[in-house]
Amino acid sequence: MRNMLLIARREYLEQVRGRAFRLTTILVPAAFALVFGVFWITNLGIGSQRHVVVVAPTQALGNDIRTRMLEEKGTKPIVDVIAPARTGDRDALVARVADHGIDAIVWVETPKGGAPQATYLSRSSGDFMTVGHLTDEVDSALVNQHLLGSGMAPTDADALVKGVTIDTFQVKRDGSEVKSNAMASFWKGYAMAILLSMTTMIYGMNVARSIIQEKTTRIFEVMLATARPSDLLSGKLVGVGAVGLTQIAIWLVSGVAIFSSPAAAAVMTGQIEIHFSLIELVLFPVYFLLGYLLYSSLFAGLAATCETEQELQMYMPLAAVPTWLSFAMIVLIMNDSNSIWSILASFFPPTAPIVMFLRMASQIPPMWQFAASIGLLIVSIWGVLRVSSRLYRVGILMYGKRATLPELMRWLRYS
C-alpha cells in the first residue's frame, strides 16, 4: 500500500506540475469564455444598419412586414417599402444590390388562386439567420393581413398571430410538477456526456502513454527493484485518476463562473436555465472514476503489449467505438429514456457512464438501475484489471518481441 501511494503521488505531482496540465486547465475554460464573448458581441451587430427594401402587393402588407422586422431584438435595419411593384422595379433593385446601394430585397407576391410567394435577394449566400427570421415575419404578416381582411379586430388578429406559448412541466414519481425545458435537458446531458467521455479517454490514454514511455526508457527495471508490478499499475491508475478529478473540478468551477456571466445570460436569452440535481452532482465523479478505471485498465494492458506509441494508437478506434455508440443513441435516449435499448445500454459497462448521464438529463432512472449499472461496472473493472495486471507484469519487461495472440495467452498463464 505504501509503495502504491508513493507511486500515485509521483504520478499526480508529475502531471499536475507539467506544462500540458496547466495549459489545458486554463485554455479550455478560456476558450469557452472566448466563444461566448465573441458570440455575444457578434449577435449585437446582426442585421444592424442593413438597408432592406420590402416589395409587397399592398402597402398594408409591406408596412406590416416592416414593423415586424424593426421589432426584432438586436437588429437595427433600415427598411423601405415599395407597394405595389411596378414594371422594371425588380431589375432596378437588383442593380442597386449589386452596386452596394442596398443590402437586400424582400419580394412578396400573392397571386390570385395561388399560394403566397416570397423571395430574398442579397449579395450573401449564407445569411441563414436573416432568412429564418424573415420567414416567420412574412408568415405572420400574411396571416395578420388575411385575418384583418376577413373582418377580425386588429387586437384579436395580433393575439392570434403571436401564437401559443407551451409551458412544459415534468411529473415526478411523487406526483409533483416541476417546470422543465427539453432543450436545456438535452444540452445539459450532452455537455456532461462530452466532458465525461473526453476526460475518461484522455486520462486513460495518459496511463497508456506513461507505460510506453517508462517501458522504452527502461525505468521499470529500477522501479521493480523496490515495488511490485501490481503496486506500480495501481499507483499509476490512482495518481492519474486524481489528476483527472482535479482538472474536472477546476473546469466545473470555471464553467459555473462563465455561465453566470452577463454575456452568457444574453446569449441564452433567459430561455435556457440549466439546473443540476444532487444525484447528478454525486454520481458524476462516481461514473468518471468507474469509466476511467475501466478504460485505463484496458489501455494499461494494451500498452504493456506494445513497443511504441504509434503501435498503441492503432487501438484507439476500437476504444472509441463505445463512445460513438453512446452518442449515436442520444436522440432515442432523450426521447424515451426508459426504453429497453436505453436500459440495456446503461447496463453495458463500456457505454454505461455516458448513457446514464444522458438518461438522467431527461428523467432520473430508478435506484435499482443505478445499483445494477455501478455493480456491473465494478465487476467489469475487476475482470479487466485482473487480465491487464497479468499482461502488465510480463509485458513491461519484454523488449524487441512482438506480442502475438499465442504469446499473450502464455503471459496470462505465467501468473
C-alpha positions in Angstrom: 0.0 0.0 0.0 2.8 2.4 0.9 4.5 1.8 -2.4 1.3 2.3 -4.3 0.6 5.6 -2.6 4.1 6.8 -3.3 3.8 6.0 -7.0 0.3 7.6 -7.1 1.8 10.8 -5.5 4.6 10.8 -8.0 2.2 10.4 -11.0 -0.1 13.1 -9.6 2.6 15.7 -9.0 4.4 14.9 -12.2 1.3 15.6 -14.3 -0.1 18.5 -12.3 3.3 20.3 -12.5 3.5 19.6 -16.2 3.0 22.3 -18.8 0.3 20.3 -20.6 -1.9 20.2 -17.4 -1.5 23.9 -16.8 -2.3 24.9 -20.4 -5.3 22.6 -20.8 -6.7 23.6 -17.4 -6.5 27.3 -18.3 -7.1 27.2 -22.0 -10.3 25.1 -22.1 -12.3 27.4 -19.8 -10.7 30.4 -21.6 -11.8 29.0 -25.0 -15.4 28.6 -23.8 -15.4 32.2 -22.4 -14.0 33.5 -25.6 -16.6 31.6 -27.7 -19.4 33.1 -25.5 -17.9 36.5 -25.7 -17.4 36.5 -29.5 -20.9 35.1 -30.0 -22.4 37.8 -27.7 -20.5 40.6 -29.4 -21.3 39.4 -32.9 -25.0 38.9 -32.0 -25.2 42.6 -31.0 -24.5 43.6 -34.6 -26.5 41.0 -36.6 -28.7 42.9 -39.0 -27.5 46.3 -37.7 -27.8 49.1 -40.3 -28.7 46.8 -43.1 -30.7 48.5 -45.8 -33.5 46.3 -46.9 -36.3 47.1 -49.4 -39.6 45.2 -48.9 -41.7 44.9 -52.1 -45.3 43.8 -51.4 -48.5 43.8 -53.4 -50.2 46.2 -50.9 -48.9 49.0 -48.7 -50.6 47.4 -45.6 -48.7 44.1 -46.1 -45.4 45.9 -46.7 -45.8 48.1 -43.6 -46.8 45.1 -41.5 -43.6 43.2 -42.6 -41.5 46.4 -42.0 -42.9 46.7 -38.4 -42.1 43.1 -37.6 -38.6 43.5 -38.9 -38.0 46.6 -36.8 -39.4 44.9 -33.7 -36.8 42.1 -33.9 -34.4 42.2 -30.9 -30.8 43.0 -31.5 -31.3 44.4 -35.0 -31.5 48.0 -36.3 -32.2 47.6 -40.0 -33.3 50.4 -42.4 -36.4 49.1 -44.1 -38.1 50.8 -47.1 -41.4 49.7 -48.5 -42.4 49.7 -52.2 -46.1 48.7 -52.9 -47.2 47.8 -55.3 -44.3 46.9 -57.6 -44.0 48.4 -61.0 -42.5 47.1 -64.2 -38.8 47.2 -64.0 -38.6 47.6 -60.2 -37.0 44.2 -59.8 -34.2 44.8 -62.2 -33.5 48.2 -60.8 -33.4 46.9 -57.2 -31.2 44.0 -58.1 -28.8 46.5 -59.7 -28.8 48.5 -56.5 -27.9 45.4 -54.5 -25.0 44.6 -56.9 -23.8 48.2 -56.6 -24.0 48.2 -52.8 -26.8 50.7 -52.8 -28.9 48.5 -50.7 -28.2 45.2 -48.9 -31.2 43.0 -49.6 -34.6 42.8 -51.2 -37.7 41.0 -49.8 -40.1 40.4 -52.7 -43.6 39.2 -51.7 -46.2 38.1 -54.2 -49.8 37.0 -53.5 -51.1 35.6 -56.8 -54.8 35.1 -57.1 -55.8 31.5 -56.6 -52.3 30.5 -55.6 -50.1 30.3 -52.5 -48.1 33.4 -51.5 -44.5 33.5 -52.6 -41.6 35.4 -51.1 -38.1 35.9 -52.5 -35.0 37.1 -50.6 -32.2 38.6 -52.7 -28.8 39.7 -51.3 -25.1 39.5 -52.0 -24.5 36.8 -49.4 -25.5 33.2 -49.9 -25.0 32.2 -46.3 -27.3 34.6 -44.5 -29.4 31.8 -43.0 -30.2 33.6 -39.7 -31.8 36.6 -41.5 -33.8 34.2 -43.8 -35.0 32.3 -40.8 -36.3 35.5 -39.1 -37.8 36.8 -42.4 -39.7 33.5 -42.8 -41.5 34.0 -39.5 -42.1 37.7 -40.1 -43.5 37.3 -43.6 -45.7 34.4 -42.5 -47.1 36.4 -39.5 -47.7 39.5 -41.7 -49.6 37.5 -44.4 -51.8 35.7 -41.8 -52.4 39.0 -40.0 -53.5 40.8 -43.2 -55.7 37.9 -44.1 -57.4 38.0 -40.7 -57.9 41.7 -40.9 -59.3 41.4 -44.4 -61.8 38.9 -43.0 -63.1 41.5 -40.6 -61.3 40.5 -37.4 -60.4 43.2 -34.9 -56.7 44.2 -35.1 -56.0 43.3 -31.4 -57.6 39.8 -31.9 -55.6 39.3 -35.1 -52.3 40.2 -33.4 -53.0 37.9 -30.4 -53.8 35.0 -32.8 -50.7 35.6 -35.0 -48.4 35.6 -31.9 -49.4 32.0 -31.3 -49.5 30.0 -28.2 -46.6 29.5 -25.8 -46.4 26.0 -24.4 -45.1 25.7 -20.9 -43.6 22.3 -20.2 -43.7 20.5 -16.8 -42.2 17.2 -15.7 -44.3 15.0 -13.4 -42.2 13.4 -10.7 -42.7 10.0 -9.2 -44.5 11.6 -6.2 -47.0 13.3 -8.5 -45.5 16.8 -8.1 -45.0 19.0 -11.1 -41.8 20.9 -11.9 -41.1 23.3 -14.8 -38.8 21.7 -17.4 -37.1 22.7 -20.6 -36.4 20.0 -23.2 -33.7 21.9 -24.9 -31.9 22.7 -21.6 -32.1 19.0 -20.6 -30.7 17.9 -24.0 -27.7 20.3 -23.8 -27.1 19.5 -20.1 -26.9 15.8 -20.8 -24.9 16.3 -24.0 -22.3 18.6 -22.2 -21.9 16.2 -19.2 -21.6 13.2 -21.6 -19.0 15.0 -23.7 -17.0 16.0 -20.6 -17.2 12.5 -19.2 -16.1 10.7 -22.4 -13.4 13.3 -23.2 -11.7 13.1 -19.8 -12.1 9.4 -19.5 -10.5 8.7 -22.8 -7.8 11.4 -22.4 -6.6 10.2 -19.0 -6.9 6.5 -19.9 -4.6 7.2 -22.8 -2.3 9.1 -20.5 -1.8 6.0 -18.4 -1.0 4.0 -21.6 1.5 6.6 -22.8 3.1 6.7 -19.5 3.6 3.0 -19.5 5.1 3.1 -23.1 7.4 5.9 -22.1 8.7 4.2 -19.0 9.0 0.9 -20.9 11.1 2.4 -23.7 13.4 4.2 -21.2 13.6 1.0 -19.1 12.9 2.9 -15.9 10.7 0.0 -14.8 13.8 -2.1 -14.3 14.8 0.3 -11.5 11.3 0.7 -10.0 10.7 -3.1 -9.9 13.6 -3.4 -7.5 11.5 -1.7 -4.8 7.9 -2.2 -5.8 5.7 -5.0 -7.2 4.1 -4.7 -10.7 0.7 -4.6 -9.1 1.7 -1.6 -6.9 3.1 0.2 -10.0 -0.1 -0.3 -12.0 -2.5 0.6 -9.2 -0.5 3.6 -8.2 -0.4 4.9 -11.8 -4.2 4.4 -12.1 -4.9 6.2 -8.8 -2.5 9.1 -9.5 -3.7 9.8 -13.0 -7.3 9.5 -11.9 -6.7 12.1 -9.2 -5.3 14.4 -11.8 -8.5 14.0 -13.8 -10.7 14.8 -10.9 -8.6 17.8 -10.1 -8.9 19.2 -13.6 -12.7 18.4 -13.9 -13.3 20.3 -10.6 -11.4 23.3 -11.9 -13.4 23.2 -15.2 -16.7 22.9 -13.3 -16.0 25.9 -11.1 -14.9 27.9 -14.2 -18.0 26.7 -16.1 -20.3 28.0 -13.3 -18.5 31.4 -13.5 -18.8 31.5 -17.3 -22.5 30.6 -17.4 -23.3 33.1 -14.7 -21.8 36.0 -16.6 -24.0 38.6 -18.3 -22.6 37.6 -21.7 -23.8 34.0 -21.3 -27.2 35.1 -20.0 -27.6 37.4 -23.0 -26.6 34.6 -25.4 -29.1 32.2 -23.9 -31.7 34.9 -23.8 -33.1 33.7 -20.5 -34.9 30.8 -22.1 -32.5 28.1 -21.1 -32.0 27.5 -17.4 -29.8 24.6 -16.5 -30.1 23.1 -13.1 -28.2 20.1 -11.6 -29.8 17.8 -9.1 -27.9 16.5 -6.1 -27.9 13.0 -7.5 -26.2 14.2 -10.7 -23.6 16.0 -8.8 -22.9 12.9 -6.6 -22.9 10.4 -9.5 -20.7 12.4 -11.9 -17.4 11.7 -10.0 -18.6 8.1 -9.4 -19.1 7.4 -13.1 -16.0 9.3 -14.0 -13.9 7.1 -11.7 -15.5 3.9 -12.8 -15.3 4.8 -16.5 -11.7 5.9 -16.1 -10.7 2.8 -14.3 -12.3 0.6 -16.9 -10.7 2.3 -19.9 -7.3 3.0 -18.2 -7.1 -0.7 -17.1 -7.7 -1.7 -20.6 -5.2 0.8 -22.0 -2.6 -0.3 -19.5 -2.9 -3.9 -20.6 -2.7 -2.9 -24.2 0.3 -0.6 -23.6 2.2 -3.4 -21.9 2.0 -5.4 -25.1 3.1 -2.5 -27.4 6.6 -1.4 -28.2 5.9 2.1 -29.4 3.2 4.8 -29.0 2.4 4.5 -32.7 1.5 0.9 -32.2 -0.7 1.9 -29.3 -2.5 4.5 -31.5 -3.8 1.7 -33.7 -6.1 0.5 -30.9 -7.7 3.9 -30.4 -10.5 3.4 -33.0 -11.5 0.3 -31.1 -11.5 2.1 -27.8 -13.7 4.9 -29.2 -16.4 2.6 -30.5 -18.4 2.5 -27.2 -18.3 6.3 -27.1 -19.6 6.6 -30.7 -22.3 4.0 -29.9 -23.4 6.1 -26.9 -23.8 9.3 -28.8 -25.5 7.5 -31.7 -28.3 6.7 -29.3 -28.7 10.2 -27.9 -32.0 11.0 -29.7 -33.5 7.7 -28.6 -32.4 8.1 -25.1 -33.6 11.8 -24.7 -37.0 11.0 -26.3 -37.5 7.7 -24.3 -35.0 7.3 -21.5 -36.9 4.2 -20.2 -36.9 2.2 -23.5 -35.4 -1.3 -23.5 -32.4 -0.1 -25.6 -31.7 2.8 -23.2 -31.8 0.5 -20.2 -29.6 -2.2 -21.9 -27.1 0.4 -22.9 -26.9 1.7 -19.3 -26.1 -1.8 -18.1 -23.4 -2.4 -20.8 -20.2 -1.3 -18.9 -18.4 0.5 -21.8 -21.4 2.7 -22.5 -22.9 2.9 -19.0 -21.2 6.1 -17.8 -22.3 8.2 -20.8 -25.7 6.7 -21.3 -26.6 7.1 -17.6 -26.0 10.8 -17.8 -28.0 11.2 -20.9 -30.9 9.4 -19.2 -30.5 11.5 -16.0 -30.8 14.7 -18.1 -34.2 13.5 -19.3 -35.5 11.6 -16.3 -33.8 10.2 -13.2 -33.8 6.3 -13.6 -34.9 4.1 -10.7 -32.3 3.5 -8.0 -32.0 -0.2 -8.7 -30.8 0.6 -12.2 -28.1 2.8 -10.8 -27.1 0.0 -8.5 -27.1 -2.6 -11.3 -25.1 -0.3 -13.6 -22.5 0.6 -11.0 -22.3 -3.1 -9.9 -21.7 -4.3 -13.5 -19.0 -1.6 -13.9 -17.2 -2.7 -10.8 -17.3 -6.4 -11.9 -16.0 -5.4 -15.3 -13.2 -3.3 -13.9 -12.2 -6.2 -11.7 -12.1 -8.6 -14.7 -10.3 -6.2 -17.0 -7.8 -5.2 -14.2 -7.1 -8.8 -13.5 -6.2 -9.6 -17.1 -4.3 -6.3 -17.6 -2.2 -6.8 -14.5 -1.1 -10.2 -15.8 -0.2 -8.7 -19.1 1.5 -5.8 -17.4 3.8 -7.8 -15.1 5.2 -9.7 -18.1 4.9 -7.2 -20.9 6.8 -4.3 -19.2 10.0 -6.3 -19.3 9.5 -7.6 -22.9 11.7 -5.9 -25.5 12.1 -6.5 -29.2 9.5 -9.2 -29.4 6.0 -8.7 -31.0 3.2 -9.8 -28.7 1.2 -12.3 -30.8 -2.0 -13.9 -29.6 -0.4 -17.2 -28.6 2.3 -15.2 -26.8 -0.3 -13.2 -24.9 -2.1 -16.4 -23.8 1.2 -17.6 -22.4 1.6 -14.3 -20.5 -1.8 -14.8 -18.9 -0.8 -18.4 -17.8 2.5 -17.3 -16.2 0.9 -15.9 -13.1 
